[in-house]
Amino acid sequence: MSLTRKLLVVGGSGLVGQSMCKAAVQKGWQTISLSRHGEPESFIKHEKPSWAYKVEWAKGDSLDPTSYKNLLPDITNVVHTVGIILESDYKKVANDSTVFGTLCGATKVLGEMAGMTNRGNPLDPKKQDTNTYESINRDTAITVANQVANIPSMESFLYVSAADVIPLLNPRYIASKRQAERYLFSRPEFKSIIFRPGFMYNERRPAAMPIASAMQAANAVTQPFAKELASLPFGTAFTTHPLYTDTVAAAAINSIESKSYGIFDVDGIEKLAHHETSI
C-alpha cells in the first residue's frame, strides 16, 4: 500500500512540470503545482485534461516564500522543474505553433548564444532582471529548499538539472545548475535527487518534436562510436539522446517511491522510469 504523499511541483505549469503533476495524481498523491501563472495557459486554448482537475494549481513566486507558505504544511516531497536555458524568452519560441514565429524567435536565441545580443550593462540597476540563470536555475531551488527543510514530513527534494551537452551555451547555465545541486546536497534534512537530462520534448511543445526526431536519428547513427565521440569537443551533443517528459516524470515518481537519491544521468533516468517500486 502506498504511503500518503503530498507533492509540491515547483514550475508545475511548464512542460516538464505538467508531466510530473499528471504522473503524481495517477498515483493518487495530493499534488500541488506552484508557478507564477497558476493553471497552465494552454488549458485556456485547449481542452483541460481530466487529470488536471485533481491538481491544485497555486499561483506564487518561488523566490517569495510568503506567496506559498500556506501550501507547505505536511509536504512530503518536492520536485523542482523551473529553469531557463537562455536569458531570453526561449519558452515562447519553443511553444510557438507557427514556423514564422519559431524562426523569428530562434534568430534572437541564436544571437544570444553567439554573444551577439546586447543585454545592456548587468550592473546597471535599471537593467536588473530576475530572469537570469542564477535567479531562476539556482535561487528558486535554494529558496524553496530553505522553506521545506524544517518540515517534519519532508522526505526528498528532486531537482531537474541538466547534462552538460549543449555546445556554445553560456557556461553560467551549467554553473547555476551545479551550484543548486551542491546546495541541495549540503542539506541534511532531506534526501536530494538530481536528474541530469539532455533535451526534453513532448507534443505539447510543437517546435521541439522535429528537433527530438533529428537528435534520435543522429544518436542511432553515432551509437556505435559513442565512446569515441564523447571524448571529442561537443561530442556528447551527438551521443546524448532526448527524453520524453513523461519518461522523466515516471522516473521521478519511482525515485521518490523507492527512496532513491543521488545524481542520475540520461541512462539513469531511463532505468528509473522502467523500474517498478512498491512500499
BELLINWO-V799503 format. One line per field, one symbol per residue. ss: DSSP state (A for helix, B for strand, O for the rest). burial: b if it has 9 or more other C-alpha atoms within 8 Angstrom, else e. A space follows every 50 residues. Layout:
# BELLINWO-V799503
ss: ???
burial: ???
This chain:
# BELLINWO-V799503
ss: OOOOOBBBBBOOOOAAAAAAAAAAAAOOOBBBBBBOOOOOOAAAAOOOOA AAAABBBBBOOOOOAAAOAAAOOOOOBBBBOOOOOOOOOAAAAAAOOOAA AAAAAAAAAAAAAOOOOOOOOOOOAAAOOOOOAAAAAAAAAAAAAAAAOO OOOOOBBBBBOOOOOOOOOOAAAAAAAAAAAAAAAAOOOOBBBBBOOOOB BOOOOAAAAAAAAAAAAAAAAAAAAAAAAAOOOOOAAAAOOOBBAAAAAA AAAAAAAOOOOBBBOAAAAAAAAOOOOOO
burial: eeeebbbbbbbbbbbbbbbbbbbbbeeebbbbbbbebbbbeebeeeeeee bbeebebbbbbbeebebbeeebebbbbbbbbbebebbeebeebbbbeeee bbeebbebbebbbeeeeeeeeeeeeebeeeebbbbbbbbbbbbbbebbbe beebbbbbbbbbbebeeeeeeebbebbbbbbebbbeeeebbbbbbbbbeb bbeebbbbbeebeebbebbeebeeebeebbeeebbbbbbbbbbbbbbbbb bbbbbbbbeebeebbbeebbbbbeeeeee
